[in-house]
Amino acid sequence: MRVEPRVAYLFLSLLQARIGASVVSRLGDLDPADILALPVGEIAARAKLTEKGRRAFEELKESFDPATVLARLEEKGIWAVTFADEGYPSALAEIPDPPPALFVDGEVLPGPTVALVGSRKASATGIEAARTLGRALGERGVCVASGLALGIDAAAHEGAVEAGGPTIGVLGCGIDVVYPRSNRLLFGRVKSGGGIVSEYYLGEAPLQWRFPARNRIIAGLSDVLVVVEAAEKSGALITARHALEAGRDVWAVPGPFAFAECRGSNALLADGAGVLWDLDRFLEVVAPEAASQRLPVAQDAAAGAEPIPAELPEKEAVALAGVGFEPAGVDVVARRGAFVRNPIVGPSRNPGGKQW
């Protein structure tokens, strides 16, 4: 029996979450509305399902009740939009493998969207850059998309929320699952400022393979993607690849060549990504209509690190200039400033080899 396209895509969404692979992209010219009408063997052959995938299909087909699925969402104030619905984000529909359905807690706001992504273990400089970008974009009404993870993601959302701008968080777990738990308050703030979305239904665990899959949605919902800071094996590079495949503009913030957390983002620059070296110029490109509305708080943040005070004694100024992006021991700072043995600011103790 054929089913409504909306029901078919809802079924396919739940199925993909179970088997960990795209089914829609393997169906070829088969109408998704026939997915529950054809024999399991034919579907398994077309979609190249493994034995595990075939069993998952059979089990889900037996238990699938779309009315119950939607009712459980409604109880939590969450709604579903499928590929067959008019409300499905048009930008997301254009990517090579769009999710069959999105579960939404809040809203998917129309208008320009910029994704800000990067390392979970970002430097203080990277965190500040992400927050500054999020704030500046938020002040112009540009939606900031990211993954609600620690590090760069959280800072980007925080900046947008601080500016009162729209933001959207894309999860790699069930739409009702807060991960990481330490971001619980941020989840609430992001929902209030826009919405949280996931292709995974209620209660789905944050399994490792789901995050690379999630990254294609971040890229697909965005017009522009910025990698703020990323190591060579960062998931942010997967997001950048998805963005390029979807025809999006990709930018990266340049970092010091010897800093491991910037090697991935620097490699993107070497491959031709846009160089985000000046905030004003970047905003002129991605938000030209709002370029004149920039607020003082964003201007101050965009200035980067504060200059070394002119009244600081020479040796102290040299020492301060020797503190780089990453934590450094006293001996490293001293070497950068060409200090030899002599104390920088007089006798001191450094118990435990602390770093600055």
C-alpha positions in Angstrom: 0.0 0.0 0.0 1.3 3.4 -1.0 1.6 6.0 1.8 1.6 9.8 1.8 5.1 11.1 0.9 5.3 12.8 4.3 4.8 9.5 6.1 7.3 7.8 3.8 10.0 10.3 4.6 9.3 10.1 8.3 9.7 6.3 8.1 13.0 6.7 6.2 14.3 9.2 8.7 13.7 6.7 11.6 15.3 3.9 9.4 18.4 5.8 8.6 18.9 6.6 12.3 18.8 2.9 13.0 21.2 1.6 10.3 23.6 4.5 10.3 23.5 5.0 6.5 21.6 6.9 3.9 18.7 5.0 2.3 17.1 7.8 0.3 20.2 8.4 -1.8 20.2 4.7 -2.8 16.6 4.4 -3.9 17.3 5.7 -7.4 14.0 6.5 -9.2 11.9 4.7 -6.7 9.1 6.9 -5.3 9.5 7.0 -1.5 5.7 6.7 -1.3 6.2 3.0 -2.4 8.7 2.2 0.4 6.2 0.4 2.6 4.3 -1.2 -0.3 7.1 -3.2 -2.0 8.6 -6.4 -0.7 11.4 -6.0 1.8 13.7 -8.0 -0.4 13.3 -5.5 -3.3 13.9 -2.5 -1.0 16.9 -4.2 0.5 18.4 -4.9 -2.9 17.7 -1.4 -4.2 19.1 0.3 -1.1 22.0 -2.2 -0.8 21.0 -2.9 2.8 23.2 -5.2 4.9 21.5 -8.1 6.8 21.4 -5.8 9.9 19.8 -3.1 7.8 17.2 -5.5 6.4 16.3 -6.7 9.9 16.0 -3.0 11.1 13.7 -2.3 8.1 11.4 -5.3 8.9 11.2 -4.4 12.6 10.5 -0.7 12.0 7.9 -1.6 9.3 6.0 -3.7 11.9 6.0 -1.1 14.6 5.8 2.1 12.6 2.8 4.3 13.5 3.2 7.8 12.2 0.4 9.2 14.3 2.1 8.0 17.5 5.5 9.3 16.3 4.1 12.8 15.7 2.0 12.8 18.9 5.1 12.1 21.0 6.8 15.1 19.4 3.8 17.3 19.9 3.8 16.5 23.6 7.3 18.0 23.9 6.5 21.0 21.7 8.7 19.7 18.9 7.6 19.5 15.3 8.7 17.6 12.2 9.2 18.8 8.7 9.9 16.3 6.0 11.4 16.5 2.5 7.8 16.4 1.1 6.7 19.4 3.1 6.6 23.0 1.9 8.3 24.2 5.0 11.4 22.1 4.4 14.4 24.5 4.2 15.1 25.1 0.5 18.8 25.5 1.0 19.0 22.1 2.8 17.0 20.4 0.0 19.8 21.4 -2.5 22.6 19.4 -0.8 23.6 16.0 -2.2 22.1 13.9 0.6 19.4 15.9 2.5 17.9 14.3 5.6 14.4 12.8 4.9 13.1 14.8 7.9 14.1 17.4 10.4 12.9 17.5 14.0 12.6 21.1 15.2 12.5 22.6 18.7 11.8 26.2 18.0 12.1 27.7 14.5 14.2 27.4 11.4 14.3 31.1 10.6 14.4 32.4 7.0 17.1 34.8 5.9 20.9 34.7 5.5 22.7 32.1 7.6 26.4 31.8 8.4 27.9 28.7 9.9 30.7 29.1 12.4 32.5 25.8 13.2 35.8 24.6 14.7 37.6 22.7 17.4 36.1 21.6 20.7 39.5 22.1 22.2 40.0 25.6 20.9 42.5 28.2 22.1 41.4 31.2 24.1 42.0 33.2 20.9 39.8 30.9 18.8 37.0 31.1 21.4 37.1 34.9 21.4 37.2 35.0 17.6 34.1 32.8 17.4 32.2 34.8 20.0 33.2 38.0 18.2 32.0 36.7 14.8 28.8 35.4 16.3 28.1 38.7 18.0 28.8 40.8 14.9 26.6 38.6 12.7 23.9 38.6 15.3 23.8 42.3 15.4 23.1 42.4 11.7 20.3 39.9 11.9 22.3 37.2 10.2 21.5 33.7 11.7 24.5 31.9 13.2 24.5 28.1 12.7 26.7 25.7 14.6 26.6 22.4 16.4 26.1 23.3 20.0 29.4 21.5 20.9 32.0 22.7 23.3 34.7 25.2 22.1 34.1 27.1 18.9 30.4 26.1 18.5 29.4 27.2 22.0 31.2 30.5 21.6 29.6 31.2 18.3 26.1 30.6 19.7 26.9 32.7 22.8 28.0 35.6 20.6 24.8 35.5 18.6 22.6 35.3 21.7 24.5 38.1 23.4 23.7 40.3 20.4 20.0 39.3 20.4 20.5 37.8 17.0 19.0 34.6 15.5 20.9 31.3 15.9 20.3 27.6 15.1 21.9 24.6 16.7 22.2 21.3 14.8 22.5 18.2 17.0 24.2 14.8 16.3 21.7 13.1 18.7 18.0 13.0 19.4 16.2 16.3 19.3 15.4 16.1 23.0 18.9 15.0 24.1 21.2 17.6 25.6 24.8 16.8 24.7 27.1 17.8 26.1 25.3 18.2 29.4 27.4 21.2 30.4 25.7 23.2 27.6 22.2 22.7 29.0 21.7 26.5 29.7 23.1 27.3 26.3 20.5 24.9 24.7 17.7 26.9 26.2 19.2 30.2 25.1 19.6 29.0 21.5 16.1 27.7 21.4 14.8 31.1 22.6 16.9 32.9 19.9 15.9 30.6 17.0 15.8 26.9 17.2 17.5 23.5 17.6 17.2 20.9 14.9 18.2 17.3 14.4 17.5 14.5 11.9 17.3 12.1 14.9 14.1 11.4 16.7 13.5 11.5 20.5 16.0 9.7 22.7 18.6 8.9 20.1 22.0 8.7 21.7 25.0 10.8 20.7 26.8 8.0 18.8 30.1 8.9 17.3 29.1 8.4 13.6 26.2 10.7 13.9 28.3 13.8 14.2 30.0 13.7 10.8 26.5 13.1 9.4 25.2 16.1 11.3 27.8 18.3 9.8 26.2 18.1 6.3 23.1 19.7 7.8 25.1 22.6 9.3 26.6 23.2 5.9 23.3 22.8 4.1 21.4 25.2 6.2 24.1 27.9 5.7 24.9 30.3 2.9 28.5 30.7 4.1 30.7 28.6 6.3 33.6 29.8 8.4 36.1 27.5 10.0 37.4 29.5 13.0 40.0 27.2 14.3 40.6 23.5 13.4 43.3 20.9 13.8 44.1 18.6 10.9 41.6 15.9 11.9 38.9 18.2 13.1 35.3 17.4 12.3 35.0 21.0 11.1 37.0 20.0 8.0 34.2 17.5 7.2 31.7 20.3 7.5 33.8 22.4 5.1 33.9 19.5 2.6 30.1 19.2 2.8 29.8 23.0 2.3 32.1 22.9 -0.8 30.1 19.9 -2.2 26.9 21.9 -1.7 28.4 25.0 -3.5 28.7 27.1 -0.4 31.4 29.8 0.2 34.0 28.6 2.7 36.2 30.9 4.8 38.8 30.3 7.4 40.4 32.4 10.1 44.2 32.3 9.7 46.3 31.1 12.7 50.0 30.8 13.6 51.7 28.2 11.4 53.2 26.3 14.4 50.0 26.0 16.3 48.5 22.5 16.0 45.0 23.6 16.5 45.2 25.8 13.4 46.8 23.4 11.0 43.4 22.3 9.6 42.0 25.7 9.1 45.3 27.0 7.7 45.3 24.1 5.2 41.9 25.2 4.0 43.4 28.6 3.3 46.2 27.0 1.3 43.5 25.2 -0.7 41.8 28.4 -1.6 39.3 29.1 1.1 38.4 32.8 1.8 40.8 34.5 4.2 38.9 36.0 7.1 41.6 38.4 8.2 39.4 41.5 8.7 35.9 41.4 10.2 34.6 44.5 8.5 35.5 43.2 5.1 34.0 39.9 5.8 30.8 41.4 6.9 30.7 43.6 3.8 30.6 40.4 1.8 28.2 38.3 3.8 25.9 41.1 5.2 26.4 44.1 2.9 23.0 45.6 3.6 23.7 45.8 7.3 27.3 46.9 7.1 26.5 50.5 8.4 24.6 49.2 11.4 27.5 47.9 13.3 27.3 48.4 17.1 30.2 49.6 19.2 30.4 46.4 21.2 31.2 44.4 18.0 33.7 47.1 16.9 35.6 46.7 20.1 35.6 43.0 20.0 36.8 42.9 16.4 39.8 44.9 17.2 41.3 41.7 18.6 43.8 41.7 21.5 44.3 45.0 23.3 47.5 46.8 22.6 50.3 46.7 25.1 50.0 49.7 27.4 52.5 52.4 26.5 53.3 53.1 30.2 54.5 49.5 30.8 58.2 49.2 31.5 60.2 47.9 28.6 61.1 44.5 30.0 57.5 43.8 31.0 56.2 45.0 27.6 58.6 42.6 25.9 57.5 39.7 28.2 53.9 40.4 27.5 54.5 40.4 23.8 56.1 37.0 24.2 52.9 35.4 25.3 51.4 33.7 22.2 48.2 31.8 21.3 48.9 28.7 23.3 49.9 28.4 27.0 53.7 28.9 27.4 56.1 28.4 30.3 58.2 31.1 31.8 61.3 29.8 30.0 59.5 30.0 26.6 58.3 33.6 27.2 61.8 34.5 28.3 63.4 33.0 25.2 61.0 34.9 22.9 61.9 38.1 24.6 65.7 37.3 24.6 65.9 37.3 28.4 68.9 35.3 29.7 68.8 34.1 33.3 67.9 37.5 34.6 64.4 37.7 36.1 61.8 39.4 34.0 60.1 41.4 36.8 62.2 40.5 39.7 62.4 37.5 42.0 59.3 35.2 41.9 58.2 31.7 42.4 56.5 29.4 39.9 55.4 26.3 41.9 54.4 23.4 39.7 55.7 24.9 36.5 52.6 26.9 35.8 52.0 28.3 32.3 50.7 31.7 31.1 
